[in-house]
Amino acid sequence: MFWTLLRLQALAFWRAPHRSGRVALASLRALGLAYAVLTAAALGFLIPDTLSVWAPDVSARLAVEQAVLPALVLLTMGRILFQDVPTRGVEAFLMLPVTRPQVARAVMLRAALTVFNVAPMAFAVPFALRTVQGADGSGAALVFVLGMAACVAVSHGAVVVWKTRLGAAPRETVAVVGAALTAMSGAYLGLGGVLGPHALATTGLVLVVAVLLNGYAYRTLQDALYLDPPLKTKQPKAAAPLSGFERPGI
C-alpha cells in the first residue's frame, strides 16, 4: 500500500501539466533538502571542533543539551507551516476493497518521509558517535540517539494530529497536542535531558509520550479519511401530552 501510494504520487507529478516547471521546482527543492540534511550531519560531526575554536570554555554536550528543546519548538513550527499530511492523495483508495487502517498506515509512513524527521537524526547520529561515545561510552550514545528519535516522533505525531483533527475538534486537538508537548518538555527538563545522569529515564518517558501520541494520531487519521463527514441525526422531540380542552372530543 505504501509503495503504491508513492508510485501513484510520482505518476501524478510526472503527468501533470507544465511538467518542465514542476521538475525544475522539484529539483531546486531536492537540492535544498539535501543541503539541509548534509549541513545537519556536518554540524553533528564538527560541532566539538567548532566550539573549541569559537568558545573553548563551552562543552559541546552542554550546548547541545540546552539547544534541544528550543530546536524542537522551531522544528514543530516549521512542520505546521510546511509539512504535508497527504490525506487528499489517498481518497481514491477508499473506493477500492482496501481497509481503512491500511490506508492510514500508508499515509503515516508517507508523512514520515520528510526532512523534518531526517535532518535532526542526521545531526544526532554523528554527534553521538563522535562526541557522546567518546565521553560516556556506547551505551550513552545509543540512549542519546533513541532520546532524539523519541523527541522527533513526538513532534511528528503532534503535527499529524494538528493537521487532521483541528478542524473537526479544535479544543480536543489543542488539549492533546499541548499536553503531549508539555509532558515531553517536563520529562526532559525535570530529569536533566538525554545527556544527563537520568538520560535513560528521560528517554523512556519521552518514548511513552511518542507512542501514545502517534497512536492517537493514527486513530484521528482514520477518522479524517472519510469522504463525507458523519451525519448527525436529530432525534425528534416527544410531543407533550394534550390536556384539557385540547383533547379531541372535548
Backbone as a ProteinNet text record, in pm:
[ID]
protein_1_A
[PRIMARY]
MFWTLLRLQALAFWRAPHRSGRVALASLRALGLAYAVLTAAALGFLIPDTLSVWAPDVSARLAVEQAVLPALVLLTMGRILFQDVPTRGVEAFLMLPVTRPQVARAVMLRAALTVFNVAPMAFAVPFALRTVQGADGSGAALVFVLGMAACVAVSHGAVVVWKTRLGAAPRETVAVVGAALTAMSGAYLGLGGVLGPHALATTGLVLVVAVLLNGYAYRTLQDALYLDPPLKTKQPKAAAPLSGFERPGI
[TERTIARY]
82.2	0	86.4	189.9	278.1	348.9	402.8	473.3	376.4	254.3	154	124	112.6	88.6	203.6	327.1	442	444.8	415.1	418.5	312.2	192	85.7	114	174.7	211	317.9	412.2	513.7	451.5	357.3	289.8	207.7	137.9	59.6	149.7	265.9	360.2	412.2	444.2	505.2	405	277.6	176.3	102.5	135.6	67.7	107.1	21.1	57.8	174.3	238.4	355	462.6	494.6	586.8	725.9	772.8	910.1	927.6	828.4	838.6	831.4	746.4	736.5	865.4	927.7	1053.7	1163.1	1168.9	1270.8	1249.5	1123.9	1095.7	1126.7	1091.6	1120.6	1271.1	1346.5	1491.8	1553.3	1507.4	1556.8	1520.2	1399.4	1357.5	1441.2	1469.5	1551.5	1693	1747.6	1880.4	1878.6	1772.8	1762.8	1750.7	1672.4	1658.9	1789.9	1858.9	1988.1	2089.2	2085.9	2176.6	2146.9	2017.6	1980.4	2027.5	2008.9	2048.8	2200	2271.7	2418.4	2475.1	2413.5	2458.6	2437.8	2323.1	2297.6	2398.1	2428.4	2525.4	2664.8	2705.3	2836.9	2844	2733.3	2731.9	2742.5	2673.7	2682.6	2822	2894.1	3029.2	3133.5	3113.9	3218.2	3191.2	3079	3048.6	3151.3	3214.9	3320.2	3438.3	3478.3	3589.4	3551.7	3427.5	3382.7	3380.6	3326.6	3320.4	3458.3	3549.5	3684.6	3756.7	3717.2	3778.9	3706.5	3570.9	3495.6	3462.2	3443.2	3409	3475.4	3604.8	3677.8	3631.4	3563.8	3517.6	3380.7	3316.2	3181.1	3189.3	3121.3	3115.6	3016.3	3056	2967.2	2843.3	2859.4	2745.1	2647.1	2698	2611.3	2540.1	2610.6	2549.6	2437.1	2460	2355.7	2237.2	2266.5	2158.3	2068.4	2127.6	2048.9	1974.7	2020	1958.5	1851.8	1834.7	1742.6	1598.6	1550	1410.2	1378.7	1460.7	1431.6	1432.4	1523.7	1526.5	1400.1	1348.4	1225.3	1105.4	1103.3	996.7	998.9	1117.5	1129.4	1095.2	1134.2	1103.6	953.1	881.9	737.2	667.7	715.1	656.5	679.5	798.9	823.7	737.4	711.5	623.2	481.6	430.5	295.3	283.3	386.9	381.6	405.6	495.1	541.9	518.9	499.2	486.3	348.1	345	220.5	180.1	51.5	-5.3	-98.9	-58.2	-127.3	-257.5	-356.4	-485.5	-564.5	-552	-626	-576.5	-449.6	-395.8	-439.3	-507.4	-547.2	-698.7	-773.7	-918.8	-968.2	-897.5	-940.6	-931.1	-838.6	-825.1	-946.2	-1019.1	-1131.9	-1248.3	-1247.2	-1349.8	-1311	-1192.5	-1144.3	-1157.4	-1147.9	-1155.3	-1026.8	-997	-878.8	-926	-874.5	-920.3	-868.2	-946.4	-908	-780	-755.6	-626.8	-505.9	-518.7	-407.2	-378.7	-484	-466	-405	-450.7	-397.1	-249.6	-212.1	-69.8	15.3	-35.6	39.9	58.1	-46.1	-35.2	63	59.8	154	298.1	324.1	460.9	501.7	407.8	439.9	468.4	391.8	414.8	546.3	595.2	721.6	842.7	826	937.8	950.9	1000.2	1014.8	1150	1198.5	1326.9	1320.9	1201.6	1188.8	1214.7	1207.5	1246.2	1390.2	1433.5	1565.7	1676.7	1659.3	1766.5	1805	1709.6	1752.2	1829.3	1788.5	1861.1	1995.2	2003.2	2132.9	2232.2	2182.3	2269	2299.6	2197.5	2212.3	2309.3	2304.4	2386.9	2536.5	2586.2	2730.1	2772.7	2686.7	2721.6	2734	2644.3	2651.6	2776.3	2808	2922.3	3054.4	3064.1	3193	3206.1	3103.6	3115.2	3066.1	2944.2	2886.2	2956.9	2983.9	3051.4	3192.1	3261.3	3396.3	3401.1	3295.2	3294.7	3229.7	3122	3043.8	3027.8	3073.5	3063.2	2949.8	2944.4	2846.6	2703.8	2685	2550.3	2487.9	2564.3	2512.6	2484.5	2567.7	2543.6	2413.1	2387.7	2263.6	2142	2152.2	2041.2	2015.1	2121.1	2103.8	2031.4	2069.7	2004.1	1857.1	1828.8	1690.2	1609.4	1671	1601.2	1569.5	1663.8	1638.3	1530.2	1534.2	1430.4	1293.1	1286.9	1159.2	1107.9	1196.8	1155.1	1104	1171.5	1127.1	992.9	973.6	846.3	731.3	756.3	652.9	616.3	714.9	688.7	610.2	647.7	578.9	433.1	410.8	274.9	188.5	246.5	170.8	122.6	207	167.7	63.3	74.5	-26.9	-163	-166.6	-292.3	-343.9	-255.9	-295.3	-358.5	-300.2	-347.1	-466.4	-490.6	-601.5	-721.7	-705	-812	-854.4	-775.1	-801.8	-937.4	-970	-1097	-1217.2	-1207.2	-1321.2	-1337.3	-1228	-1234.7	-1121.3	-1135.7	-1025	-982.9	-1078.9	-1042.8	-970.9	-1023.3	-959	-818.9	-803	-672.7	-570.4	-608.1	-516.7	-480.6	-579.6	-553.1	-457.1	-479.4	-394.2	-252.3	-239.4	-105.7	-32.6	-102.1	-38.5	4.3	-80.2	-44.6	75.6	80.2	192.9	323.6	322.4	444.7	486.9	388.9	421.1	481.1	424.5	478.3	620.5	645.7	780.9	878.4	838.4	926.5	949.4	843.3	859.1	952.7	938.8	1030	1173.2	1187.4	1321.7	1388.7	1316.4	1375.9	1384.6	1283.4	1281.4	1388.9	1424.7	1523	1660.5	1676.3	1809.1	1841.4	1742.9	1767.7	1819.5	1855.1	1901.5	2053.8	2120	2264	2300.4	2199.2	2224.1	2235.9	2240.2	2255.1	2132.5	2015.7	1893	1847.7	1943.1	1911.5	1821.6	1843.2	1762.7	1617.4	1594.7	1458.2	1391.2	1466	1410.6	1369.9	1457.9	1428.8	1307	1295.7	1180.8	1049.9	1047.7	924.9	886.7	985.7	955.7	908.7	964.1	916.8	771.3	733.9	594.2	503.2	541.4	462.4	453	564.8	565.6	472.6	475	388.7	241.5	206.5	66.8	18.3	101.3	59.2	45.9	139.7	130.3	16.5	-14.7	-132.4	-259.7	-267.8	-382.4	-385.9	-268.6	-263	-311.7	-279	-323.8	-476	-535.3	-681.1	-749.3	-694.9	-754.6	-738.7	-630.4	-610.5	-714.7	-748.7	-854.9	-987.6	-1016.9	-1140.5	-1138.6	-1020.5	-1010.4	-1020.2	-1012.3	-1014.3	-1155.4	-1257.6	-1394.1	-1419.2	-1479.5	-1508.7	-1615.4	-1712.3	-1817.9	-1818.5	-1840.9	-1848.4	-1969.1	-1960.3	-2074.4	-2192.6	-2309.3	-2429.3	-2475.3	-2517	-2568.9	-2721.7	-2786.2	-2931.3	-2990.2	-3088.7	-3155.1	-3272.2	-3276.9	-3387.6	-3509.6	-3626	-3745.5	-3787.6	-3829.7	-3873.7	-4010.7	-4028.4	-4156.9	-4261.6	-4378.3	-4485.2	-4541.2	-4569.1	-4626	-4768.2	-4804.9	-4941.8	-5046.9	-5156.4	-5263.1	-5344.9	-5394.5	-5471.8	-5589.5	-5686.6	-5799.8	-5878.9	-5912.4	-5997.5	-5922.1	-5784.9	-5709.7	-5733.9	-5783.3	-5806.3	-5923.2	-5908.9	-6019	-6143.1	-6256	-6384	-6431.9	-6350.9	-6395.6	-6435.9
-119.8	0	125.9	126.3	241.8	266.4	160.3	176.2	212.1	162	200.7	349.8	400	543	626.2	584.3	657.5	654.3	536.6	524.5	611.8	614.5	695.7	845	883	1023.9	1064.8	974.4	1004	1015.2	925.5	933	1061.2	1099.5	1223.2	1344.4	1342.1	1453.2	1456.9	1340.2	1334.3	1367.5	1335.5	1355.9	1488	1566.1	1693.5	1793.3	1891.1	1993.6	2079.3	2145	2229.5	2147	2032.9	1940.6	1998.2	2074.3	2125	2219.1	2305.7	2394.3	2319.7	2217.5	2138.7	2062.3	2010.9	1938	2032	2152.6	2248.5	2286.7	2311.2	2347.1	2231.9	2109.3	1993.4	1970.5	1998.7	1982.3	2081.4	2205.6	2304.4	2266.2	2215	2173.7	2056.6	1960.4	1846	1888.6	1985.4	2035.7	2104	2180	2244.1	2143	2037.5	1934.7	1860.3	1828.6	1760.6	1849	1977.8	2071.1	2075.4	2076.4	2081.3	1955.4	1839.1	1713.4	1704.9	1739.7	1733.8	1835.7	1952.5	2052.4	2004	1941	1887.6	1778.5	1690.5	1583.8	1641	1739.1	1800.8	1873.6	1940.6	2010.3	1911.8	1799.2	1699.2	1641	1631.3	1575.7	1679.1	1805	1906.3	2002.2	1988	2087	2090.1	1979.6	1992.2	2076.2	2056.4	2135.4	2282.9	2309.7	2448.7	2520.4	2453.7	2516.9	2532	2439.4	2452	2574.5	2621.6	2740.8	2867.8	2866.1	2987.3	3005.8	2897.5	2907.4	2790.8	2801	2686.5	2648.2	2737.1	2705.6	2638.4	2624.4	2568.2	2422	2337.4	2195.1	2171.1	2088.7	2057.4	1983.1	1893.7	1819.5	1913.5	2007.1	2101.5	2193.3	2237.8	2326.3	2255.5	2130.6	2055.4	2028.5	1994.1	1966.5	2088.1	2206.1	2327.3	2370.1	2323.9	2367.3	2271.9	2154.2	2054.3	2103.8	2148	2189.9	2312.9	2419.5	2529.9	2485.5	2393.7	2344.2	2266.1	2189.8	2115.3	2208.4	2319.9	2418.7	2475.8	2515.4	2566.6	2458.5	2334.5	2224.5	2204.5	2208.5	2189.2	2304	2426.3	2539.4	2524.9	2480.1	2457	2345.6	2243.1	2135	2187.4	2269	2320.4	2402	2476.2	2560.2	2482.3	2383.4	2325.4	2174.4	2101.7	1956.9	1920.6	1823.8	1780.8	1645.2	1630.7	1500.9	1462.5	1371	1351.1	1272.7	1330.3	1261.3	1274	1386.1	1403.8	1309.8	1273.7	1187.8	1043.9	1006.1	865.7	848.9	953.6	940.4	838.6	823.9	726.5	583	557.6	422.4	382.7	481.1	449.9	388.8	398.9	336.4	196.3	152.5	20.2	-74.2	-204.8	-301	-303.2	-189.4	-174.5	-125.9	-185.2	-146.1	-7.2	61.2	196.3	198.1	100.5	100.4	89.4	14.2	7.3	143.6	214.2	348.3	442.1	434.1	521.6	492.5	364.8	331.9	385.1	374.5	426.3	577.5	647.6	793.3	829.4	755.6	783.2	764.2	655.1	631.8	736.7	773.2	874.6	1009.8	1045.3	1172.3	1172.6	1053.2	1046.3	1071.1	1058.9	1083.5	1233.3	1303.6	1448.6	1488.2	1600.6	1649.9	1686	1715.1	1749.4	1629	1508.8	1390.6	1348.8	1365.9	1317.2	1407.8	1538.9	1631.2	1621	1615.8	1602.3	1474.1	1363.8	1238.7	1239.9	1313.4	1328.1	1402.4	1490.2	1555.9	1464.7	1394.4	1319.2	1201.9	1130.7	1009.6	1041.3	1132	1161.6	1227.1	1308.8	1368.9	1260.8	1164.1	1055.9	970.6	939.5	852.7	919.9	1050.2	1115.4	1174.7	1244.4	1319.5	1239.8	1188.8	1120.8	988.9	913.6	785	803.8	906.6	929.9	971.9	1039.7	1088.7	990.6	924.5	843.1	697.3	661.1	522.6	497.9	373.8	337.6	338.4	298.8	297.4	434.9	533.2	669.9	723	684.8	728.1	669.4	541.3	478.4	543.3	572.4	637.5	776.2	848.2	981.5	973.4	878.7	864.2	826.6	733.8	694.6	811.5	888.5	1003.3	1108.2	1135	1230.6	1179.2	1049	991.2	1001.5	980.9	992.6	1136.6	1233.9	1374.5	1411.6	1365.3	1392.8	1324.8	1203.8	1133.6	1207.9	1267.1	1347.1	1467.2	1534.5	1649	1607.4	1494.1	1445.2	1410.1	1336.1	1299.3	1419.9	1521.8	1642.9	1712.4	1717.3	1785.6	1704.5	1572.1	1490.1	1510.1	1510.6	1535.8	1675.9	1773.3	1912	1929.5	1868.4	1891.5	1804.5	1697.8	1610.6	1624.9	1688.6	1691.2	1831.9	1933.7	2067.1	2120	2095	2146.5	2079.4	1949.7	1876	1895.8	1899.7	1912.6	2002.6	2133.8	2224.9	2220.7	2216.6	2215.9	2087.4	1975.2	1847.3	1841.1	1892.8	1888.8	1972.9	2094.9	2181.9	2120.6	2059	1998.2	1880	1793.2	1674.7	1714	1801.1	1842.2	1917.5	2008.5	2081.8	1991.6	1893.5	1801.1	1715.3	1669.4	1586	1664	1785.2	1864.7	1906.8	1935.8	1970.4	1852	1731.9	1611.8	1583.5	1599.7	1577.8	1680	1806.1	1908.8	1889.1	1849.6	1826	1711.3	1601.7	1488.8	1528	1606.8	1645.5	1737.3	1838.7	1934.4	1878.4	1803.3	1753.6	1651	1569.9	1464.1	1497.4	1616.1	1655.1	1620.9	1591.8	1569.3	1431	1411.1	1279.9	1268.2	1362.5	1352	1363.3	1376.3	1390.9	1258.2	1261.4	1138	1047.6	1104.9	1026.2	1017.6	1005	1005.2	888.4	771.8	654.7	675.1	730.9	757.2	862.2	966.2	1068.7	1008.2	926	863.2	773	697.5	609.2	685.7	794.8	872.9	939.6	993.5	1057.2	953	831.7	724.6	689.4	686.6	658.8	766.5	893.3	1003.2	991.3	954.6	941.9	830	715.5	603.2	638.8	698.8	735.4	840.5	941.4	1047.8	998.2	915.2	864.9	763	688.7	603.8	685.4	795.6	885.4	947.4	983	1038.9	937.5	811.3	706.9	694.2	701.4	690.9	814.7	932.8	1053.1	1056.2	998.1	992.9	903	791.9	707.8	783.7	862.6	941.2	1046.5	1102.4	1208	1154.6	1023.6	966.8	945.9	973.6	958.8	1061.8	1016.1	1108.2	1210.2	1167.4	1257.3	1257.8	1372.6	1375.2	1296.6	1233.7	1159.1	1250.5	1202.5	1281.7	1276.3	1389.1	1396.7	1408.1	1298.9	1296.4	1348.9	1435.3	1492	1403.1	1370.2	1290.9	1380.7	1337.6	1422.3	1430.3	1548.1	1567.7	1503.6	1443.7	1382	1490.2	1468.5	1567.9	1568.6	1687.6	1699.8	1643.6	1573.3	1516.7	1628	1603.7	1701.2	1693.4	1804	1808.1	1904	1887	1980	1979.6	2100	2114.7	2087.6	2065.3	2033.5	1889.4	1806.3	1666.5	1655.9	1565.1	1550.5	1496	1546.7	1502.9	1581.2	1676.9	1758.8	1897.2
0	0	0	80.9	90	-42.3	-102.6	-229.9	-341.7	-336	-435.7	-427.1	-305.4	-287.5	-342.1	-314.4	-368.1	-520.9	-576.6	-723.4	-788.1	-732.1	-789.7	-772.9	-662.6	-646.5	-747.9	-774.1	-875.4	-1014.5	-1046	-1176.1	-1188.7	-1080.7	-1084.9	-1105.9	-1043.2	-1061.7	-1204.9	-1261.1	-1393.6	-1504.3	-1483.5	-1586.5	-1571.4	-1471.5	-1450.3	-1558.7	-1589	-1688.3	-1638.8	-1735.1	-1706.5	-1634.7	-1692.6	-1626.4	-1611.8	-1710.7	-1703.6	-1584.4	-1562	-1447.3	-1315.7	-1307.4	-1185.5	-1158.7	-1266.4	-1249.1	-1200.2	-1256.8	-1212.3	-1066.4	-1028.6	-889.7	-794.6	-836.1	-752.3	-739.4	-845.5	-838.9	-740.6	-746.1	-650.2	-506.9	-491.2	-357.3	-308	-396.5	-357.5	-319.7	-394.1	-359.7	-222.5	-194.6	-63.5	49.5	28.8	131	152.7	43.4	57	128.8	99.7	168.3	317.8	354.6	496.2	568.6	507	571.6	584.2	477.4	482.1	581.2	588.7	685.5	828	854.7	988.5	1023.3	927.5	953.3	978.9	898.9	918.6	1052.2	1090.7	1218.8	1334.9	1324.6	1430.5	1444.3	1334.6	1338.9	1381.1	1340.1	1359	1474.1	1543.6	1647.3	1760.7	1801.1	1903.9	1856.3	1729.4	1675.9	1664.5	1621.7	1606.6	1741.2	1842.5	1974.9	2036.9	2006.7	2062.1	2008.6	1890.5	1831.7	1877	1866.6	1893.4	2041.6	2113.6	2256.7	2329.3	2355.1	2411.9	2552.1	2623.1	2758.7	2761.3	2646.1	2638.8	2599.4	2673.8	2641.7	2528.9	2431.8	2320.5	2368.4	2464.7	2517	2586.6	2666.1	2735	2636	2534.4	2435.4	2360.5	2324	2253.2	2345.4	2469.7	2565.9	2585	2592.9	2612.4	2486.2	2369.7	2244.2	2193.3	2255.5	2201.1	2204.3	2319.4	2328.2	2242.6	2243.4	2150.2	2004	1969.9	1832.2	1798.8	1895.3	1870.6	1855.3	1928.2	1910.8	1769.6	1722.7	1586.1	1483.4	1511.2	1421.1	1409.3	1521.8	1519.4	1446.5	1465.3	1393	1242.8	1204	1062.9	1006.2	1085.1	1040.5	1013.9	1105.9	1089.2	961	926.7	807.7	679	681.1	555.6	541.8	649.7	635.7	583.9	493.4	432.4	488.2	519.7	556.9	442	352.9	224	236.1	305	313	182.9	114.6	-10.5	-119.7	-115.7	-220.1	-212.4	-105.6	-90	-89.9	-122.8	-120.5	-221.8	-335	-435.4	-383	-291.5	-236.8	-152.6	-101.8	-15.7	-92.1	-224.7	-306.8	-351.5	-316.6	-353.8	-234.9	-259.4	-146.7	-64.8	-1.4	82.8	218.6	324.1	457.1	492.3	571.8	613.6	697.2	786.9	858	765.3	654.4	558.9	498	461.1	404.1	507	631.6	736.4	761.3	762.5	782.8	668.3	545.1	430.7	440.9	484.6	499	609.7	720.8	830.6	784.9	711.3	662.2	560	472.3	371.8	438.1	539.7	608.3	684.6	722.8	796	706.7	574.5	482.7	458.7	555.9	547.7	604.3	556	603.7	751.4	802.1	943.5	1033.9	979.9	1055.3	1026.8	903.2	862.7	915.4	905.1	943.3	1091	1185.6	1326.3	1353.2	1289.8	1310.8	1239.1	1127.7	1060	1147.6	1234.5	1331.9	1450.5	1500.5	1625.1	1611.7	1500.6	1487.1	1486.3	1400.1	1407.3	1538.1	1598.1	1726.9	1834.3	1832.3	1930.6	1909.1	1782.9	1754.7	1789.6	1765.4	1787.4	1927.6	1975	2099.8	2219.7	2213	2329.1	2355.4	2250.1	2269.3	2323.7	2276.5	2325.4	2470.6	2517.8	2656.3	2753.2	2712.6	2805.9	2763.5	2645.6	2604.4	2506.6	2457.5	2354.4	2407.9	2533.6	2590	2593	2637.3	2641.2	2501.1	2403.8	2266.2	2213	2243	2198.2	2263.5	2393.6	2464	2405.4	2371.2	2313	2178.5	2094.2	1963.8	1982	2073.2	2097.9	2154.7	2244.8	2300.1	2195.3	2105.9	1999	1904.4	1872.9	1786.9	1852.5	1984.2	2054.5	2051.6	2071.3	2065.9	1927.3	1823.5	1686.6	1660.4	1714.1	1696	1763.6	1880.2	1946.4	1859.7	1805.3	1718.8	1594.9	1536.6	1416.5	1447.5	1556	1591.9	1621.9	1686.9	1718.4	1591.9	1489.9	1366.2	1290.1	1289.9	1222.6	1288.6	1421.4	1492	1460.4	1461.1	1438.3	1300.4	1198.4	1061.9	1023.3	1094.8	1059.1	1152.1	1267.5	1366.8	1407	1373	1424.4	1377.6	1250	1200.1	1262	1294.3	1348.3	1498.7	1570.8	1717.2	1764.4	1752.2	1784.8	1931.4	2023.2	2165.4	2203.5	2157.2	2187.6	2128.2	2005.2	1939.5	2014.5	2049.6	2123.4	2257.6	2324	2454.8	2442.6	2344	2328.9	2289.8	2189.9	2144.9	2255.8	2323.3	2431.7	2545.6	2580.3	2688.1	2650.3	2525.9	2483.7	2484.9	2429.8	2427.4	2568	2654.7	2793	2867	2844.4	2909.3	2862.8	2732.6	2681.9	2741.2	2743.2	2798.1	2946.6	3020	3162.6	3193	3114.4	3133.5	3099.4	2994.8	2950.5	3052.3	3097.9	3191.1	3332.7	3372.4	3509.7	3539.9	3439.4	3461.5	3403.7	3347.9	3302.2	3159.3	3076	2934.5	2902.7	2776.1	2728	2733.1	2797	2818.1	2965.8	3051.7	3193.9	3266	3398.6	3476.2	3467.4	3435.8	3424.5	3278.3	3188.9	3045.6	3006.7	3066.7	3031.7	3073.6	3192.2	3236.5	3147.7	3111.5	3023	2889.8	2833.1	2704.6	2713.9	2823.2	2839.1	2847.4	2923.4	2936.2	2804	2733.2	2604.6	2503.5	2508.9	2420.5	2448.7	2575.1	2610.1	2552.4	2568.6	2512.2	2360.8	2295.5	2149.6	2103.2	2171.2	2133	2150.2	2264.4	2288.9	2188.6	2161.7	2071.6	1928.4	1882.2	1745.7	1731.1	1838.3	1833.5	1819.5	1892.9	1879.2	1739.5	1685.5	1550.6	1448	1466.5	1374.9	1376.8	1496.4	1505.1	1445.4	1471.7	1414.6	1263.2	1213.8	1069.8	1004.1	1067.8	1014.2	1008.4	1110.5	1109.5	998.4	971	870.2	728.2	709.8	575.4	521.4	597.8	547.3	438	327.7	218.7	259	336.9	383.4	535.4	597.2	744.2	791.3	906.2	957	984.1	944.3	961.2	1106	1156.3	1291.8	1284.2	1309.8	1301.8	1432	1417.1	1533.2	1573.9	1697.2	1748.3	1765.1	1711.3	1726.9	1873.4	1909.7	2047	2067.6	2182	2213.1	2233.6	2170.4	2181.7	2323.4	2369.6	2503.5	2504.7	2607.8	2613.4	2616.4	2545.6	2541.1	2669.6	2707.2	2830.4	2814.1	2894.9	2899.1	2770.4	2723.7	2605.1	2476.6	2483.7	2362.3	2320.2	2409	2372.8	2276.2	2178.9	2083.9	2153.7	2110.7	2165.3	2283.3	2329.5	2443.5	2392.7
[MASK]
++++++++++++++++++++++++++++++++++++++++++++++++++++++++++++++++++++++++++++++++++++++++++++++++++++++++++++++++++++++++++++++++++++++++++++++++++++++++++++++++++++++++++++++++++++++++++++++++++++++++++++++++++++++++++++++++++++++++++++++++++++++++++

